[in-house]
Amino acid sequence: MKNYIIYILIISFSFSYSQKKKNGNIYVEHPAIDVVNKLYSAINGQDYELMDELISDEYKGVNGGQMNKDAEPQTKSEFINQVKSNFTNARYVSVKQYENSYPDAVEYKESSSDGYTWVYNWEYWTSVGGTTGIDYSQPRHVQYVVNSENKIVFSRVYINASPYTQTYVSQRELEDGDIYSHHPNINTVRKAIKAIHYMDIDNYYVDFSENAVFTGFSQNWGDEPLSLDENKESSLEFIKLYNINSLDNVWIRYYDFDRQNGVVQSWWRASFTRKLDNKEIVMPLMFNHTFNDDGKMIRQQLLWNPGKLN
């Protein structure tokens, strides 16, 4: 009997705990969604009269990422002027429904009785800074509130603000280290490349760190970089197929960055002879060699056209 009572209590608790209570209705088609879509059309067409019709005079817009609780909401005129500014100061401006998403219109019990409908949407905003080239394009989550007169009275937008913070920095010159035409790290790169010239593979790798990585145009996008041993094997395979006639330096500089590892960038005129048919192949090569604080190369990036070897 005792077990039976416990069982009844558990069942009763489960039913009471799992009960659901509706707080309104969700729609995929709704006049409020039509209002938001009209707003997108107005923005894309720079139709400021239509924007004025769609947005209530009492409109308030807020940034969902705003940490200042006392920040003043955006007004209707400020919203429209912001759109105008986007078209004046940026390129490729547009807004559309974000791919594989759709808006929901929600009539909450309390707010719907006052004639308000919430529209939740993912939109995609495209914009590139006209003077800076900074790409602001990104998906944005926006909450709109539409009143019974089919006017937008409120919006809250969630965005990635980092591209916008770059705008301030890009308006001024910002130094990031020094450039050298002569430097010990330049000497290290020259010695390494000349070791390749004379097919001295061991001395080519002597100034690389054990954990160095190697990338280049011969790899597919997203491929893992080669390790030192893997790249050494690739070098040995190359000299089996080609003689290296010359590697002449055209240009070389060392960039001693303040905020990251220094890089030696160099351009070379390369001449190879394919052993199979004695065909000479001439092409430019560009290397980026990244250095650690001990003067060891920790990354090599080779930019070239491997198709010219065919």
Backbone as CSV, one residue per row, in Angstrom:
resi,resn,N_x,N_y,N_z,CA_x,CA_y,CA_z,C_x,C_y,C_z
1,MET,0.829,-1.206,0.000,0.000,0.000,0.000,0.869,1.264,0.000
2,LYS,1.924,1.199,0.791,2.827,2.342,0.878,3.458,2.624,-0.472
3,ASN,3.915,1.561,-1.178,4.524,1.720,-2.501,3.533,2.281,-3.506
4,TYR,2.271,1.864,-3.390,1.228,2.344,-4.292,1.015,3.840,-4.118
5,ILE,1.019,4.312,-2.879,0.843,5.740,-2.599,2.003,6.550,-3.184
6,ILE,3.212,6.016,-3.008,4.397,6.703,-3.560,4.296,6.787,-5.077
7,TYR,3.833,5.695,-5.708,3.680,5.663,-7.159,2.685,6.724,-7.620
8,ILE,1.567,6.835,-6.923,0.549,7.832,-7.270,1.113,9.239,-7.129
9,LEU,1.889,9.465,-6.069,2.476,10.785,-5.848,3.446,11.140,-6.963
10,ILE,4.249,10.177,-7.417,5.215,10.414,-8.501,4.498,10.760,-9.787
11,ILE,3.438,9.984,-10.102,2.668,10.242,-11.331,2.024,11.610,-11.261
12,SER,1.456,11.955,-10.130,0.795,13.252,-9.979,1.796,14.386,-10.144
13,PHE,2.991,14.218,-9.574,4.022,15.250,-9.666,4.486,15.413,-11.113
14,SER,4.607,14.264,-11.822,5.062,14.309,-13.214,4.077,15.073,-14.076
15,PHE,2.778,14.802,-13.867,1.771,15.489,-14.667,1.763,16.981,-14.370
16,SER,1.902,17.338,-13.111,1.859,18.752,-12.754,3.101,19.473,-13.249
17,TYR,4.223,18.749,-13.251,5.485,19.379,-13.650,5.554,19.578,-15.158
18,SER,4.953,18.648,-15.936,5.091,18.676,-17.387,3.982,19.442,-18.091
19,GLN,3.064,20.036,-17.347,1.989,20.789,-17.976,2.535,21.992,-18.722
20,LYS,1.929,22.318,-19.850,2.335,23.458,-20.657,1.266,24.539,-20.605
21,LYS,1.718,25.778,-20.710,0.796,26.898,-20.684,1.135,27.841,-21.822
22,LYS,0.212,28.052,-22.719,0.457,28.924,-23.873,0.471,30.388,-23.447
23,ASN,1.332,31.134,-24.132,1.404,32.566,-23.863,1.188,33.360,-25.141
24,GLY,0.559,32.734,-26.129,0.313,33.415,-27.382,0.405,32.467,-28.561
25,ASN,0.566,33.038,-29.747,0.599,32.261,-30.981,1.770,32.701,-31.858
26,ILE,2.311,31.731,-32.604,3.424,31.986,-33.518,2.935,31.789,-34.947
27,TYR,3.332,32.716,-35.839,2.898,32.670,-37.233,4.118,32.781,-38.165
28,VAL,4.068,32.028,-39.263,5.097,32.182,-40.304,4.611,33.128,-41.407
29,GLU,3.316,33.382,-41.421,2.745,34.381,-42.320,1.911,35.327,-41.468
30,HIS,2.178,36.620,-41.624,1.495,37.583,-40.750,1.704,38.982,-41.336
31,PRO,0.727,39.878,-41.185,0.912,41.254,-41.678,2.151,41.940,-41.100
32,ALA,2.518,41.581,-39.868,3.705,42.205,-39.266,4.977,41.777,-40.005
33,ILE,5.020,40.520,-40.463,6.158,40.057,-41.264,6.207,40.810,-42.584
34,ASP,5.038,41.066,-43.160,4.983,41.841,-44.406,5.556,43.238,-44.202
35,VAL,5.315,43.825,-43.046,5.844,45.158,-42.748,7.374,45.125,-42.728
36,VAL,7.944,44.092,-42.092,9.405,43.966,-42.025,9.981,43.774,-43.433
37,ASN,9.327,42.945,-44.243,9.808,42.736,-45.609,9.732,44.024,-46.435
38,LYS,8.690,44.822,-46.189,8.586,46.117,-46.874,9.716,47.053,-46.436
39,LEU,10.091,46.953,-45.168,11.206,47.768,-44.681,12.487,47.397,-45.416
40,TYR,12.726,46.090,-45.614,13.916,45.663,-46.356,13.893,46.233,-47.774
41,SER,12.733,46.176,-48.415,12.612,46.713,-49.779,12.869,48.212,-49.793
42,ALA,12.380,48.906,-48.779,12.593,50.350,-48.698,14.073,50.676,-48.524
43,ILE,14.754,49.887,-47.684,16.189,50.113,-47.482,16.953,49.859,-48.773
44,ASN,16.686,48.730,-49.415,17.408,48.381,-50.641,17.143,49.380,-51.767
45,GLY,15.923,49.932,-51.794,15.581,50.893,-52.839,15.814,52.333,-52.441
46,GLN,16.378,52.541,-51.245,16.605,53.893,-50.722,15.321,54.729,-50.796
47,ASP,14.216,54.065,-50.468,12.902,54.709,-50.498,12.616,55.256,-49.098
48,TYR,13.056,56.474,-48.839,12.969,57.033,-47.495,11.547,57.462,-47.147
49,GLU,10.727,57.745,-48.149,9.320,58.051,-47.886,8.595,56.811,-47.368
50,LEU,8.881,55.654,-47.991,8.261,54.413,-47.529,8.753,54.071,-46.125
51,MET,10.032,54.296,-45.845,10.554,54.066,-44.495,9.802,54.914,-43.488
52,ASP,9.557,56.164,-43.859,8.844,57.081,-42.969,7.438,56.571,-42.675
53,GLU,6.797,55.931,-43.682,5.454,55.396,-43.502,5.459,54.144,-42.624
54,LEU,6.502,53.331,-42.763,6.538,52.043,-42.066,6.949,52.168,-40.602
55,ILE,7.641,53.235,-40.261,8.188,53.377,-38.914,7.368,54.404,-38.143
56,SER,6.991,54.036,-36.946,6.197,54.919,-36.098,7.031,56.104,-35.612
57,ASP,6.348,57.226,-35.377,7.039,58.399,-34.823,7.563,58.116,-33.413
58,GLU,6.976,57.130,-32.746,7.415,56.764,-31.384,8.474,55.666,-31.397
59,TYR,9.014,55.383,-32.568,9.985,54.284,-32.710,11.170,54.433,-31.755
60,LYS,11.586,53.284,-31.197,12.792,53.220,-30.384,13.611,52.015,-30.842
61,GLY,14.874,52.250,-31.142,15.767,51.175,-31.556,16.919,51.029,-30.586
62,VAL,17.220,49.794,-30.214,18.303,49.564,-29.261,19.258,48.511,-29.808
63,ASN,20.499,48.600,-29.370,21.529,47.625,-29.702,21.527,46.560,-28.621
64,GLY,21.284,45.318,-29.008,21.213,44.236,-28.036,22.514,44.006,-27.291
65,GLY,23.634,44.455,-27.858,24.920,44.284,-27.192,25.343,45.484,-26.370
66,GLN,24.474,46.486,-26.289,24.801,47.704,-25.544,24.857,47.412,-24.049
67,MET,26.000,47.733,-23.428,26.177,47.467,-22.000,25.731,48.640,-21.128
68,ASN,25.577,49.805,-21.742,25.183,50.994,-20.981,23.661,51.026,-20.843
69,LYS,23.180,50.755,-19.638,21.731,50.704,-19.425,21.066,52.065,-19.576
70,ASP,21.868,53.141,-19.525,21.320,54.494,-19.645,21.427,55.041,-21.068
71,ALA,21.865,54.190,-22.009,22.012,54.647,-23.392,20.651,55.028,-23.969
72,GLU,20.607,56.135,-24.690,19.361,56.593,-25.296,19.026,55.720,-26.507
73,PRO,17.771,55.305,-26.655,17.392,54.516,-27.831,17.433,55.369,-29.102
74,GLN,17.594,54.690,-30.212,17.612,55.374,-31.498,16.202,55.832,-31.865
75,THR,16.090,57.029,-32.424,14.795,57.554,-32.848,14.530,57.205,-34.307
76,LYS,13.339,57.501,-34.755,12.961,57.249,-36.142,13.863,58.019,-37.103
77,SER,14.057,59.305,-36.867,14.888,60.117,-37.759,16.332,59.635,-37.751
78,GLU,16.818,59.187,-36.585,18.190,58.684,-36.507,18.334,57.388,-37.293
79,PHE,17.317,56.539,-37.258,17.359,55.297,-38.024,17.439,55.594,-39.521
80,ILE,16.561,56.473,-39.998,16.534,56.793,-41.428,17.839,57.471,-41.848
81,ASN,18.348,58.369,-41.015,19.612,59.030,-41.335,20.784,58.049,-41.343
82,GLN,20.697,57.032,-40.496,21.744,56.015,-40.487,21.746,55.234,-41.800
83,VAL,20.560,54.905,-42.293,20.467,54.213,-43.581,21.034,55.098,-44.692
84,LYS,20.685,56.385,-44.679,21.217,57.305,-45.682,22.742,57.357,-45.611
85,SER,23.264,57.404,-44.391,24.710,57.457,-44.200,25.381,56.198,-44.738
86,ASN,24.731,55.048,-44.563,25.295,53.800,-45.086,25.464,53.867,-46.595
87,PHE,24.450,54.362,-47.277,24.532,54.439,-48.735,25.515,55.520,-49.189
88,THR,25.712,56.540,-48.373,26.650,57.610,-48.724,28.095,57.187,-48.506
89,ASN,28.349,56.482,-47.407,29.723,56.201,-46.997,30.174,54.760,-47.240
90,ALA,29.271,53.923,-47.714,29.631,52.516,-47.930,29.220,52.077,-49.331
91,ARG,29.660,50.904,-49.697,29.339,50.325,-51.001,28.621,48.994,-50.811
92,TYR,27.882,48.599,-51.863,27.235,47.282,-51.930,26.226,47.079,-50.798
93,VAL,25.583,48.156,-50.359,24.671,48.084,-49.211,23.383,47.353,-49.597
94,SER,23.006,46.381,-48.795,21.726,45.693,-48.995,21.382,44.911,-47.729
95,VAL,20.118,44.557,-47.615,19.662,43.713,-46.514,18.685,42.699,-47.091
96,LYS,18.766,41.472,-46.596,17.889,40.417,-47.094,17.684,39.376,-46.003
97,GLN,16.755,38.464,-46.264,16.538,37.346,-45.360,17.784,36.462,-45.350
98,TYR,18.250,36.106,-44.156,19.442,35.267,-44.060,19.131,33.866,-44.575
99,GLU,20.114,33.299,-45.258,19.947,31.996,-45.886,19.519,30.933,-44.875
100,ASN,18.568,30.095,-45.288,18.054,28.978,-44.472,17.411,29.441,-43.156
101,SER,16.854,30.630,-43.167,16.136,31.114,-41.991,14.800,31.715,-42.437
102,TYR,13.919,31.952,-41.483,12.637,32.578,-41.790,12.170,33.335,-40.550
103,PRO,11.355,34.363,-40.749,10.877,35.145,-39.607,9.695,34.473,-38.915
104,ASP,9.581,34.725,-37.632,8.420,34.300,-36.857,7.718,35.543,-36.322
105,ALA,6.405,35.572,-36.468,5.598,36.621,-35.841,4.942,36.017,-34.598
106,VAL,5.111,36.690,-33.474,4.599,36.170,-32.204,3.610,37.168,-31.615
107,GLU,2.389,36.679,-31.357,1.392,37.478,-30.658,1.313,36.975,-29.221
108,TYR,1.989,37.671,-28.325,1.911,37.314,-26.910,0.536,37.716,-26.372
109,LYS,0.057,36.991,-25.383,-1.280,37.247,-24.852,-1.426,38.683,-24.373
110,GLU,-0.443,39.130,-23.614,-0.554,40.473,-23.043,-0.351,41.552,-24.098
111,SER,0.706,41.411,-24.927,1.009,42.475,-25.880,0.039,42.486,-27.052
112,SER,-0.463,41.294,-27.461,-1.380,41.260,-28.600,-2.692,41.955,-28.286
113,SER,-3.086,41.942,-27.015,-4.321,42.631,-26.636,-4.179,44.143,-26.833
114,ASP,-2.944,44.616,-26.821,-2.685,46.038,-27.077,-2.365,46.296,-28.549
115,GLY,-2.436,45.229,-29.361,-2.208,45.387,-30.795,-0.766,45.257,-31.218
116,TYR,0.108,44.737,-30.365,1.523,44.622,-30.690,1.873,43.190,-31.102
117,THR,2.683,43.075,-32.154,3.185,41.780,-32.621,4.703,41.838,-32.705
118,TRP,5.350,40.822,-32.155,6.807,40.727,-32.231,7.198,39.901,-33.455
119,VAL,8.191,40.389,-34.185,8.742,39.644,-35.321,10.213,39.366,-35.024
120,TYR,10.542,38.081,-34.969,11.924,37.659,-34.727,12.508,37.188,-36.051
121,ASN,13.678,37.703,-36.391,14.216,37.371,-37.700,15.733,37.364,-37.702
122,TRP,16.280,36.553,-38.617,17.696,36.605,-38.966,17.797,37.251,-40.338
123,GLU,18.468,38.390,-40.403,18.667,39.073,-41.674,20.152,39.135,-41.986
124,TYR,20.466,39.327,-43.270,21.871,39.448,-43.669,22.109,40.843,-44.225
125,TRP,23.017,41.546,-43.572,23.331,42.925,-43.949,24.660,42.929,-44.687
126,THR,24.648,43.510,-45.895,25.863,43.620,-46.701,26.293,45.074,-46.763
127,SER,27.584,45.326,-46.514,28.104,46.688,-46.542,29.628,46.640,-46.483
128,VAL,30.281,47.452,-47.321,31.745,47.567,-47.322,32.099,49.042,-47.222
129,GLY,32.973,49.374,-46.282,33.362,50.768,-46.090,33.916,51.394,-47.356
130,GLY,33.376,52.544,-47.741,33.781,53.187,-48.987,35.200,53.706,-48.968
131,THR,35.690,54.157,-47.816,37.054,54.686,-47.724,38.024,53.698,-47.086
132,THR,37.512,52.760,-46.283,38.401,51.843,-45.566,38.465,50.456,-46.183
133,GLY,37.419,50.054,-46.932,37.374,48.699,-47.468,37.030,47.650,-46.419
134,ILE,36.689,48.073,-45.204,36.313,47.126,-44.151,34.965,46.500,-44.494
135,ASP,34.891,45.183,-44.400,33.663,44.464,-44.742,32.804,44.310,-43.486
136,TYR,31.646,44.971,-43.486,30.721,44.906,-42.358,29.667,43.821,-42.553
137,SER,29.707,43.098,-43.661,28.667,42.128,-43.998,28.599,41.029,-42.947
138,GLN,27.382,40.722,-42.516,27.208,39.726,-41.454,25.730,39.423,-41.248
139,PRO,25.424,38.230,-40.705,24.045,37.960,-40.273,23.750,38.727,-38.989
140,ARG,22.510,39.180,-38.847,22.107,39.929,-37.653,20.776,39.379,-37.159
141,HIS,20.682,39.227,-35.854,19.401,38.830,-35.267,18.676,40.094,-34.826
142,VAL,17.434,40.253,-35.308,16.679,41.474,-35.025,15.297,41.115,-34.502
143,GLN,14.876,41.854,-33.500,13.519,41.739,-32.962,12.781,43.034,-33.282
144,TYR,11.682,42.917,-34.004,10.845,44.071,-34.332,9.530,43.967,-33.575
145,VAL,8.987,45.116,-33.221,7.631,45.168,-32.671,6.792,46.039,-33.594
146,VAL,5.671,45.470,-34.060,4.780,46.159,-34.987,3.440,46.396,-34.286
147,ASN,2.925,47.617,-34.404,1.657,47.928,-33.720,0.456,47.611,-34.606
148,SER,-0.745,47.921,-34.099,-1.982,47.591,-34.816,-2.151,48.399,-36.088
149,GLU,-1.385,49.486,-36.231,-1.433,50.305,-37.450,-0.384,49.858,-38.464
150,ASN,0.221,48.684,-38.202,1.266,48.131,-39.072,2.455,49.078,-39.213
151,LYS,2.855,49.643,-38.093,4.054,50.483,-38.036,5.027,49.893,-37.012
152,ILE,6.312,49.990,-37.342,7.351,49.461,-36.451,7.587,50.460,-35.319
153,VAL,7.406,50.013,-34.095,7.567,50.903,-32.943,8.836,50.605,-32.144
154,PHE,9.430,49.439,-32.412,10.613,49.055,-31.621,11.439,48.048,-32.409
155,SER,12.752,48.110,-32.224,13.629,47.061,-32.752,14.819,46.896,-31.826
156,ARG,15.282,45.671,-31.746,16.506,45.362,-31.004,17.379,44.513,-31.928
157,VAL,18.600,44.961,-32.173,19.478,44.271,-33.115,20.708,43.747,-32.393
158,TYR,21.081,42.522,-32.735,22.293,41.898,-32.204,23.277,41.726,-33.361
159,ILE,24.448,42.362,-33.254,25.429,42.334,-34.327,26.811,42.029,-33.773
160,ASN,27.714,41.693,-34.688,29.132,41.592,-34.359,29.736,42.978,-34.545
161,ALA,30.089,43.623,-33.451,30.526,45.018,-33.508,31.991,45.191,-33.880
162,SER,32.768,44.103,-33.926,34.208,44.248,-34.132,34.573,44.947,-35.442
163,PRO,33.872,44.695,-36.584,34.245,45.445,-37.794,34.039,46.953,-37.642
164,TYR,33.050,47.339,-36.846,32.766,48.758,-36.675,33.820,49.430,-35.798
165,THR,34.373,48.677,-34.835,35.430,49.259,-34.016,36.702,49.463,-34.825
166,GLN,36.891,48.647,-35.875,38.055,48.821,-36.746,37.973,50.123,-37.532
167,THR,36.760,50.621,-37.738,36.583,51.833,-38.522,37.311,53.007,-37.888
168,TYR,37.200,53.117,-36.578,37.857,54.224,-35.887,39.366,54.145,-36.068
169,VAL,39.924,52.958,-35.895,41.374,52.794,-36.013,41.827,53.067,-37.432
170,SER,41.029,52.653,-38.416,41.437,52.781,-39.813,41.443,54.222,-40.303
171,GLN,40.879,55.134,-39.531,40.847,56.536,-39.939,42.166,57.257,-39.655
172,ARG,43.095,56.557,-39.023,44.378,57.190,-38.720,45.504,56.210,-39.016
173,GLU,46.699,56.730,-39.073,47.852,55.878,-39.307,48.260,55.202,-37.997
174,LEU,48.508,53.922,-38.067,48.880,53.167,-36.883,50.123,52.342,-37.214
175,GLU,51.222,52.675,-36.586,52.470,51.960,-36.833,52.430,50.585,-36.173
176,ASP,53.105,49.645,-36.812,53.128,48.279,-36.288,54.526,47.681,-36.465
177,GLY,55.530,48.439,-36.076,56.881,47.911,-36.132,57.769,48.642,-37.116
178,ASP,58.875,47.992,-37.476,59.881,48.584,-38.358,60.164,47.659,-39.531
179,ILE,60.634,48.252,-40.632,61.013,47.502,-41.828,62.510,47.642,-42.031
180,TYR,63.162,46.512,-42.295,64.613,46.518,-42.485,64.969,45.981,-43.869
181,SER,65.921,46.647,-44.513,66.474,46.121,-45.764,67.700,45.251,-45.504
182,HIS,68.270,45.382,-44.300,69.387,44.534,-43.871,69.138,44.131,-42.424
183,HIS,69.250,42.826,-42.153,68.939,42.325,-40.817,69.463,40.893,-40.723
184,PRO,69.858,40.446,-39.522,70.311,39.059,-39.378,69.292,38.033,-39.885
185,ASN,68.001,38.313,-39.711,66.993,37.367,-40.196,66.955,37.321,-41.723
186,ILE,67.263,38.431,-42.366,67.383,38.437,-43.830,68.552,37.548,-44.253
187,ASN,69.658,37.658,-43.526,70.812,36.809,-43.831,70.456,35.328,-43.714
188,THR,69.659,34.988,-42.696,69.249,33.595,-42.491,68.451,33.087,-43.682
189,VAL,67.524,33.905,-44.179,66.705,33.496,-45.325,67.567,33.365,-46.572
190,ARG,68.460,34.312,-46.798,69.309,34.241,-47.994,70.147,32.958,-47.987
191,LYS,70.702,32.606,-46.813,71.496,31.387,-46.717,70.642,30.157,-47.032
192,ALA,69.393,30.159,-46.518,68.516,29.011,-46.740,68.171,28.856,-48.215
193,ILE,67.801,29.955,-48.867,67.408,29.876,-50.272,68.601,29.479,-51.141
194,LYS,69.779,29.983,-50.818,70.957,29.611,-51.592,71.319,28.138,-51.374
195,ALA,70.991,27.616,-50.188,71.186,26.182,-49.971,70.297,25.372,-50.915
196,ILE,69.052,25.866,-51.152,68.184,25.208,-52.133,68.827,25.266,-53.518
197,HIS,69.347,26.449,-53.863,69.970,26.652,-55.171,71.011,25.564,-55.449
198,TYR,71.806,25.268,-54.446,72.859,24.274,-54.616,72.430,22.884,-54.130
199,MET,71.104,22.732,-53.969,70.489,21.451,-53.612,71.112,20.850,-52.356
200,ASP,71.440,21.754,-51.412,71.998,21.374,-50.116,70.849,21.345,-49.104
201,ILE,70.090,20.260,-49.130,68.842,20.185,-48.373,69.082,20.291,-46.867
202,ASP,70.133,19.678,-46.368,70.386,19.707,-44.926,70.598,21.131,-44.426
203,ASN,71.399,21.913,-45.137,71.665,23.284,-44.703,70.473,24.203,-44.937
204,TYR,69.587,23.798,-45.833,68.375,24.597,-46.020,67.529,24.582,-44.752
205,TYR,67.454,23.469,-44.072,66.565,23.331,-42.919,67.247,23.603,-41.583
206,VAL,68.526,23.921,-41.576,69.261,24.027,-40.324,68.765,25.161,-39.429
207,ASP,68.199,26.221,-40.019,67.741,27.370,-39.228,66.227,27.389,-39.004
208,PHE,65.566,26.267,-39.275,64.151,26.127,-38.936,64.021,25.484,-37.552
209,SER,62.992,25.885,-36.808,62.720,25.214,-35.542,62.174,23.818,-35.819
210,GLU,62.281,22.943,-34.835,61.821,21.564,-35.021,60.330,21.497,-35.317
211,ASN,59.573,22.471,-34.804,58.105,22.466,-34.973,57.648,23.380,-36.100
212,ALA,58.551,23.755,-36.982,58.199,24.654,-38.085,57.131,24.014,-38.975
213,VAL,56.308,24.878,-39.570,55.265,24.412,-40.490,55.450,25.088,-41.839
214,PHE,54.934,24.423,-42.891,55.168,24.868,-44.262,53.847,24.861,-45.024
215,THR,53.550,25.979,-45.678,52.340,26.097,-46.483,52.705,26.673,-47.846
216,GLY,51.775,26.526,-48.794,52.045,27.061,-50.128,50.890,26.838,-51.068
217,PHE,51.019,27.381,-52.271,49.951,27.291,-53.262,49.751,25.884,-53.798
218,SER,50.705,24.987,-53.550,50.530,23.617,-54.018,49.535,22.848,-53.154
219,GLN,49.133,23.446,-52.023,48.165,22.810,-51.136,46.767,23.342,-51.415
220,ASN,45.787,22.532,-51.068,44.405,22.970,-51.176,44.035,23.820,-49.969
221,TRP,43.065,24.711,-50.171,42.608,25.563,-49.076,42.064,24.695,-47.945
222,GLY,42.537,24.952,-46.736,42.074,24.191,-45.587,42.953,23.005,-45.246
223,ASP,43.926,22.684,-46.117,44.843,21.583,-45.807,45.705,21.929,-44.595
224,GLU,46.066,20.898,-43.844,46.990,21.089,-42.732,48.371,21.431,-43.284
225,PRO,49.097,22.346,-42.633,50.454,22.644,-43.096,51.357,21.428,-42.963
226,LEU,52.414,21.393,-43.776,53.372,20.300,-43.700,54.311,20.496,-42.520
227,SER,54.751,19.396,-41.950,55.773,19.456,-40.906,57.144,19.597,-41.560
228,LEU,58.162,19.796,-40.743,59.514,19.923,-41.284,59.918,18.658,-42.032
229,ASP,59.665,17.500,-41.452,60.044,16.247,-42.117,59.267,16.045,-43.405
230,GLU,57.979,16.400,-43.410,57.172,16.248,-44.625,57.660,17.178,-45.724
231,ASN,58.010,18.406,-45.358,58.489,19.336,-46.373,59.867,18.929,-46.885
232,LYS,60.690,18.391,-45.995,62.010,17.918,-46.427,61.856,16.784,-47.441
233,GLU,60.924,15.885,-47.201,60.654,14.799,-48.145,60.188,15.348,-49.487
234,SER,59.335,16.393,-49.438,58.870,17.030,-50.669,60.024,17.676,-51.428
235,SER,60.962,18.282,-50.708,62.128,18.905,-51.348,62.991,17.857,-52.041
236,LEU,63.186,16.721,-51.402,63.990,15.651,-51.989,63.334,15.094,-53.248
237,GLU,62.005,14.996,-53.228,61.283,14.538,-54.416,61.439,15.535,-55.561
238,PHE,61.436,16.836,-55.218,61.543,17.860,-56.252,62.890,17.778,-56.975
239,ILE,63.973,17.636,-56.218,65.288,17.644,-56.873,65.570,16.331,-57.607
240,LYS,64.735,15.311,-57.392,64.829,14.113,-58.221,64.321,14.388,-59.631
241,LEU,63.393,15.342,-59.737,62.740,15.620,-61.018,63.296,16.849,-61.724
242,TYR,63.919,17.768,-60.964,64.354,19.039,-61.546,65.758,19.394,-61.078
243,ASN,66.515,19.980,-61.988,67.743,20.651,-61.615,67.434,22.110,-61.328
244,ILE,68.063,22.656,-60.301,67.860,24.068,-59.964,69.030,24.858,-60.548
245,ASN,68.750,25.635,-61.591,69.809,26.381,-62.276,70.201,27.634,-61.504
246,SER,69.200,28.348,-61.014,69.491,29.594,-60.299,68.294,30.015,-59.462
247,LEU,68.601,30.724,-58.382,67.598,31.397,-57.563,68.171,32.769,-57.251
248,ASP,67.727,33.765,-58.013,68.284,35.112,-57.900,67.327,36.006,-57.123
249,ASN,67.871,36.635,-56.100,67.035,37.500,-55.273,66.688,38.792,-56.008
250,VAL,65.400,39.116,-56.002,64.903,40.340,-56.638,64.607,41.404,-55.581
251,TRP,64.084,40.971,-54.446,63.664,41.925,-53.409,63.554,41.176,-52.095
252,ILE,63.970,41.827,-50.974,63.873,41.178,-49.670,63.792,42.238,-48.577
253,ARG,62.895,42.027,-47.610,62.723,42.940,-46.480,62.346,42.125,-45.243
254,TYR,62.721,42.675,-44.081,62.315,42.080,-42.813,61.342,43.022,-42.117
255,TYR,60.159,42.490,-41.749,59.131,43.246,-41.053,59.152,42.848,-39.576
256,ASP,59.625,43.760,-38.747,59.714,43.516,-37.303,58.449,44.074,-36.652
257,PHE,57.392,43.252,-36.641,56.092,43.706,-36.165,56.083,43.878,-34.650
258,ASP,55.271,44.825,-34.180,55.109,45.045,-32.746,54.181,44.017,-32.116
259,ARG,53.179,43.560,-32.872,52.100,42.757,-32.295,52.137,41.290,-32.701
260,GLN,53.148,40.883,-33.464,53.246,39.488,-33.863,54.684,39.190,-34.264
261,ASN,54.949,37.922,-34.589,56.300,37.533,-34.963,56.759,38.245,-36.232
262,GLY,58.060,38.534,-36.291,58.623,39.181,-37.470,58.634,38.253,-38.673
263,VAL,58.574,38.851,-39.867,58.500,38.090,-41.115,59.495,38.655,-42.121
264,VAL,60.257,37.758,-42.756,61.070,38.137,-43.907,60.291,37.786,-45.164
265,GLN,60.035,38.788,-45.989,59.360,38.570,-47.266,60.381,38.757,-48.377
266,SER,60.393,37.828,-49.318,61.400,37.905,-50.380,60.835,37.404,-51.702
267,TRP,61.322,38.016,-52.790,60.970,37.609,-54.151,62.230,37.091,-54.832
268,TRP,62.071,36.009,-55.631,63.203,35.372,-56.291,62.833,35.017,-57.734
269,ARG,63.832,35.108,-58.610,63.682,34.609,-59.986,64.283,33.213,-60.018
270,ALA,63.427,32.227,-60.275,63.855,30.830,-60.225,63.943,30.248,-61.624
271,SER,64.996,29.475,-61.857,65.168,28.763,-63.128,65.395,27.291,-62.814
272,PHE,64.522,26.438,-63.371,64.626,24.994,-63.192,64.769,24.324,-64.557
273,THR,65.367,23.153,-64.572,65.388,22.315,-65.775,64.760,20.972,-65.433
274,ARG,63.713,20.623,-66.176,63.056,19.348,-65.948,63.919,18.231,-66.523
275,LYS,64.268,17.273,-65.702,65.190,16.222,-66.119,64.601,15.320,-67.197
276,LEU,63.282,15.193,-67.214,62.639,14.289,-68.171,62.890,14.698,-69.610
277,ASP,62.828,16.025,-69.892,62.960,16.490,-71.275,63.894,17.686,-71.425
278,ASN,64.630,18.026,-70.346,65.564,19.160,-70.366,64.883,20.501,-70.665
279,LYS,63.618,20.612,-70.344,62.914,21.866,-70.555,63.234,22.841,-69.424
280,GLU,63.616,24.085,-69.797,63.872,25.100,-68.777,62.571,25.799,-68.400
281,ILE,62.405,26.007,-67.109,61.207,26.662,-66.593,61.664,27.833,-65.730
282,VAL,61.164,29.012,-66.050,61.507,30.219,-65.301,60.228,30.772,-64.685
283,MET,60.294,31.093,-63.398,59.097,31.613,-62.718,59.502,32.443,-61.505
284,PRO,58.607,33.336,-61.048,58.865,34.059,-59.796,58.441,33.221,-58.589
285,LEU,59.149,33.386,-57.489,58.789,32.766,-56.220,58.718,33.854,-55.159
286,MET,57.742,33.754,-54.290,57.692,34.651,-53.139,57.636,33.823,-51.868
287,PHE,58.531,34.125,-50.942,58.576,33.440,-49.649,58.199,34.404,-48.529
288,ASN,57.461,33.901,-47.561,57.282,34.565,-46.271,57.840,33.632,-45.207
289,HIS,58.872,34.069,-44.507,59.462,33.280,-43.426,59.220,33.992,-42.096
290,THR,58.513,33.323,-41.189,58.206,33.881,-39.875,59.239,33.409,-38.859
291,PHE,59.712,34.349,-38.023,60.783,34.069,-37.071,60.282,34.146,-35.635
292,ASN,60.876,33.316,-34.770,60.630,33.458,-33.337,61.699,34.357,-32.721
293,ASP,61.635,34.538,-31.409,62.567,35.451,-30.736,63.995,34.913,-30.698
294,ASP,64.158,33.626,-30.990,65.497,33.033,-30.984,66.151,33.068,-32.363
295,GLY,65.476,33.721,-33.318,66.048,33.805,-34.657,65.863,32.556,-35.488
296,LYS,64.947,31.672,-35.077,64.643,30.464,-35.835,63.378,30.680,-36.668
297,MET,63.368,30.096,-37.855,62.182,30.183,-38.704,61.150,29.166,-38.226
298,ILE,59.931,29.631,-37.977,58.879,28.759,-37.454,57.770,28.508,-38.480
299,ARG,57.769,29.278,-39.566,56.779,29.079,-40.629,57.361,29.530,-41.957
300,GLN,57.078,28.755,-42.989,57.417,29.159,-44.352,56.159,29.115,-45.208
301,GLN,55.932,30.183,-45.932,54.837,30.231,-46.899,55.453,30.494,-48.264
302,LEU,55.209,29.592,-49.194,55.747,29.714,-50.555,54.604,30.021,-51.505
303,LEU,54.706,31.162,-52.178,53.696,31.565,-53.157,54.321,31.466,-54.536
304,TRP,53.739,30.591,-55.354,54.261,30.356,-56.691,53.178,29.716,-57.544
305,ASN,53.506,29.439,-58.799,52.553,28.819,-59.709,53.059,27.433,-60.078
306,PRO,52.683,26.401,-59.311,53.182,25.049,-59.605,52.726,24.526,-60.961
307,GLY,51.676,25.144,-61.519,51.213,24.708,-62.832,52.235,24.941,-63.931
308,LYS,53.164,25.876,-63.726,54.188,26.150,-64.734,55.192,25.007,-64.856
309,LEU,55.197,24.096,-63.884,56.112,22.959,-63.951,55.629,21.906,-64.936
310,ASN,54.369,21.957,-65.328,53.812,20.946,-66.237,54.228,21.199,-67.678
